[in-house]
Structures are given as C-alpha cells and as structure tokens.
Amino acid sequence: MPSLKLTYFDSPGRAEPIRVALFMVGLPFEDHRLKFPQYMESKARGDFPLGAVPVLEVDGVKFTQTAAMLRYVARIGGALYPADALAALRVDSALDTFNDTLSHALLPSLFERDPAKKLAMRAEFAAGPMKLVLAYAEGLLAGSDGPFFGGQELSIADLVAALQVLQIRSGTLDGITADMLSPYPRLNALADAYLADERVIAYRSR
Ligand SMILES: N[C@@H](CCC(=O)N[C@@H](CS)C(=O)NCC(=O)O)C(=O)O
C-alpha cells in the first residue's frame, strides 16, 4: 500500500472530497492541514509544485490537481468510478464542471471584504456561472439511471458535487440561498443520497 500524505488548508475546500474518497475506500493517509501563515511559508519555500494546494504525496513524490488525485484514489480503491464509458464521461464532465468551472467562478467573491461588493459579485455568480453549472449538472443527472452521475453507485464526481450543493444549501455563502436549488431536484436528491450513504455517515460522525 502506498504511503499517502495530503496537504491542504485546515478547511474542506478542494481537499474534502479527496479526504472522503480516501476514507471510503479505506486508504490510510496523513491529513496534513496548514494554517494560512504556515501555507504562505511553505509556498515561499517552494514546497508546492504549482504554488497551490491540494498536494498529494505518494511514497514521497508530490502530485497536484484535485481531479487526478480523485481518479487515483478511485483506481487504487477499486471503487467510486464507473466502468461504463458513457457513465465515466458523465462523471468526468461533472467533476470538472464543479471542481474547475464552479470553484473558479466563486473564488473572487470569497476574497472580497466589502460586504456590498461581495453581494453584488454573488448576485452575478448566481445568475451566471452557478446557474449554468447547476442546469448542466441537472441535465447530466437526467441522463443517468440513478441518483448519482454514474448511476446507482456513488462516484468521485458525486463527492465534489454533493459538497458544493450542500454548501449552497447551508446558507453560509452570503447572497446564495438554498431556494436557488429549487429548479434542480436531481441535484438536491444527489446531495440527500450522499448524506444517506453509510460510508459518508461514518466519515461525518468520526
Ligand atoms: N487546478 C487545481 C487548483 C488548485 C487551487 O486553485 N488551489 C487553491 C486552493 S483551493 C490554492 O492553493 N490557492 C492559494 C494560492 O494560489 O496561493 C486543482 O484542482 O487542484
């Protein structure tokens, strides 16, 4: 079994789906969480190949890119990724849509300190990229035969999507409210199915 060390901030963000995936497939790993000043020191030292996290070390070798790490965990865990090519395309497309398109569109407003400007940015985000992403993801789910992007079985894309849908639902993002998810019943059902998964329940109750 490889020795695994996952480095990220001490927050869910991009690392949480990787942490959940590692837990679900039973792979032990070092969950290396950095406070922001520690992160800045490490970054200045050149500890991260692309100057960003997450970074996954496999037997001491550093890798970047969240989606690649998730696929690696799925592959060595023999789970969380469909065998069927079309289902895999849906999973990969959903994974990049949430991890890449949605995350990048949300990012600038996370750093905005002026509350009025933040709300204006969130309104643009909700009416623009968020709406496009949610509508596209809802359509992907309509083509699946289960609550998840790959069908009946939970995949790495569902981990990423469920956590982002739950963040929207939580009301913790100023200007973004749970009712914005009302037009997307399949995404709400995906998040519910994620929360009902026994492995997820075990992860959340540690
Ligand atoms: N494409 C990369 C993006 C990584 C990324 O943007 N990481 C952010 C945190 S979520 C980061 O390290 N930001 C701090 C910085 O750029 O210094 C991935 O999917 O892993």
The ligand as a MOL file (V3000), in Angstrom:
LIG
                    3D

  0  0  0     0  0            999 V3000
M  V30 BEGIN CTAB
M  V30 COUNTS 20 19 0 0 0
M  V30 BEGIN ATOM
M  V30 1 N -6.3610 23.0420 -10.5520 0
M  V30 2 C -6.0050 22.9230 -9.1640 0
M  V30 3 C -6.3510 24.2440 -8.4920 0
M  V30 4 C -5.7100 24.3570 -7.1130 0
M  V30 5 C -6.0740 25.6540 -6.4350 0
M  V30 6 O -6.5600 26.6240 -7.0510 0
M  V30 7 N -5.8380 25.6830 -5.1010 0
M  V30 8 C -6.1280 26.8510 -4.2950 0
M  V30 9 C -6.9300 26.4250 -3.0590 0
M  V30 10 S -8.4680 25.6840 -3.4390 0
M  V30 11 C -4.8600 27.4690 -3.7540 0
M  V30 12 O -3.9010 26.7760 -3.4490 0
M  V30 13 N -4.8760 28.7940 -3.5930 0
M  V30 14 C -3.8420 29.5230 -2.9060 0
M  V30 15 C -2.7860 30.0520 -3.8060 0
M  V30 16 O -2.9390 30.0180 -5.0510 0
M  V30 17 O -1.7720 30.5180 -3.2310 0
M  V30 18 C -6.7650 21.7400 -8.5230 0
M  V30 19 O -7.8530 21.3970 -8.9980 0
M  V30 20 O -6.2450 21.1360 -7.5720 0
M  V30 END ATOM
M  V30 BEGIN BOND
M  V30 1 1 1 2
M  V30 2 1 2 3
M  V30 3 1 2 18
M  V30 4 1 3 4
M  V30 5 1 4 5
M  V30 6 2 5 6
M  V30 7 1 5 7
M  V30 8 1 7 8
M  V30 9 1 8 9
M  V30 10 1 8 11
M  V30 11 1 9 10
M  V30 12 2 11 12
M  V30 13 1 11 13
M  V30 14 1 13 14
M  V30 15 1 14 15
M  V30 16 2 15 16
M  V30 17 1 15 17
M  V30 18 2 18 19
M  V30 19 1 18 20
M  V30 END BOND
M  V30 END CTAB
M  END
